[in-house]
Amino acid sequence: MPLPSGCLVAVLAACSTGTLFAEPTYVGAAVCSRCHSSQFQEWSHARHGKMLQPATPSSVEGDFTAGEVKLRGLTYRLRVKGGTYYISESYLSGREQEHRVDYTLGSRRIQHYLTTLPDGRIIVLPPSWDVLRKEWFHNLEIVNPEESDRVLLQIWNRSCYGCHVSREEKGFDPERMTYATHWTDFGTNCERCHGPGSEHVSRYQQSEGAVGGGPAIVLQTRLDPVRNTMVCAQCHSLRNPVSDDFRAGGNYYDSFFPILEYGQKMDADPAYWSDGRPRRFSEDAIGFWESQCFLKGGATCIGCHADVHDPEVEKNATLRPTVNSLCTGCHQSIGASPETHTHHASASAGSSCIECHMPRTVFSIRAAIRDHSISVPTPENTIRYGIPNACNVCHSDKDARWSADRVREWYGSGAGRKYVRRADAFTRARKGDRGSIELLLAILADRDEGSVIRANAAGHASRFADDPRVRVALERALHDPEPLVRGVAAFRLPPNPANPRETAVAFAGALADPVRSVRFGAVLSLLNMGIQRIDGPDHDRFERARQEAAAHYAIVSDDVDEELNAGRFYYLTGAWDRALAAFRTAGRLDPQRSVRYFEATVLVQKGDFEAARKLFGQVPSTDPNYGDAQKMLKSMARQ
């Protein structure tokens, strides 16, 4: 059907400007500054604008005049020449070599110094500067690594770059094992929070700045609380990338999947307390998504961090330890008589909303920061599980039993009960205690718990998927209203040995999920069941999800664990050459990681039995797959 003449004119005009059906593109902070100069100036001098900076006399905070500093038994030499900074070290290779400091990372509390190696890796050099204490310290004090005789190294453009610069391209070449990393802007720029700006710029240019031009830009204040907080969560959460296309206003779960308490690696420095609340920094969004202020009150990050271009919350006069007006705007009855609620003098720290409900129980870089789950003091969890509570953060001369008595006296025996239930359930589940099943299923079924805690319950419950109650609950969770709960179910539900077809049908339904991370979990689960192809109406959905999974592995190809997963993924899809390449890349990324068994299994599929036998024979006895390798050798010898 021909278009009306007026529409044809509009289409031709759009074609002439190249805007027909065009996706908005990113323009960079410099373009934004032309109209928004005051906001740009404020941002560029605040923490988001100074996260990563070129190392210059105006950005370097560390005392390089010290000449040298001794850290962990090694001497590091420091010098400045012509405004360029250098650090010499013998940590990396055992011989002293000098590195030019290319970038500074951080400026408010801690500052790190980065250099670029010949292979393109941008690494964090061991000496870091404590801005507050005015002293040098070793960078590895932050990550608290396990004892090891290996050289432990932080590679910025492998694990850190995603939040410190904007419009970054990692540029990793798995064949050459090199990086060609580049980015548009230093720091977290305008478009990280407002979305791509080309259409916004175009509209205002065409209308010469008239309001009628329309914003065509994302404003957090106009987003619902979920999408609003997702803008911040793109950095302020511990997460795995699902894709690299997140845009402000979009769905976090299309681009990321958070690492929760059930899935964390257990070590001496865990990311979460055993009740599911964050223990380590950079988890503010996860904690906040657990809070009743968010779940029931619709609160958002920018409700407290009101000046988004300079998010220093200390500058918000309504949210200081001695001022409760932001909280009492909702909790008016408490604000009318704070002593009745707090049992402390109104002007004391004991009557401060944030001191009691946001204590400093999250460990940051050489500091303690506030818990954003906005929970209630639960001394009972301190007694049982060593989880700190607000009472004893303040009353450090008392023990947790004293605090528990006070809380019970003032608020009754039910205070903090749900936090105790969570800690009991998650701790017992991690130990393999089947007595936790009933607690976990109760939490999963309780919508008031919110998506994060319920997803943790689903993840822990999957340890006991042989229990019919658990299987029914996880299959039901595939249809949960919360994408995080659906995603955990899609990743963690194993096939039903009694009726695998039933499980396959459930996963096939999840391929139609509107959220990418759920589809990702579903296709991996189907592949693990040995299903390489689906015919009929689900065929296109299966292929789309498989392509999405492949795209994920392409952006994390410099991570050894992800590359091993990629090898398994391609093996299950029958893409033998890609599987072999992924396993070999993993071996190059970490030469101490044995990948011979995996390489050999692919070679068997390719029909190269001689090479496979050789690799099976080279699998060391310390390898978890050693027994399987020996079985394969015996089997092949009989053929």
Summary of the structure (lengths in Angstrom):
residues: 639
radius of gyration: 27.2
end to end distance: 67.2
largest distance: 84.4
contacts: 1987
relative contact order: 0.06
helix: 49%
strand: 12%
